[in-house]
Amino acid sequence: MSDANIRVPEEAKERLAAIAAAEGLSLRAYLARLAETLLTPAERAERAEKARTLLEEWNGYAPTSAEQRDLDNELDRRLGVVTRL
């Protein structure tokens, strides 16, 4: 695998290096692992669609767009409460 240079603010580099070191990794290894574990927006959408399809096949769960929006809003509300604690 060839290496590439990226430009980030020094503060971001230092923070990422500290996080990597705390996990016993070099910054290079930490960023490589991060890139392997994060999903692109297209990959997330594909997984979400697959999950919706499997839930519908398994138990008939098929929320409408409005129901999905309401559920997303409720989740956002609950996450907001937790993050304020």
Buried (B, 14 or more C-beta within 10 A) or exposed (E): EEEEEEEEEEEEEEEBBEEBEEEEBEBEEBBEEEEEEEEEEEEEEEEEEEEBEEEEEEEEEEEEEEEEEEEEEEEEEEEEEEEEE
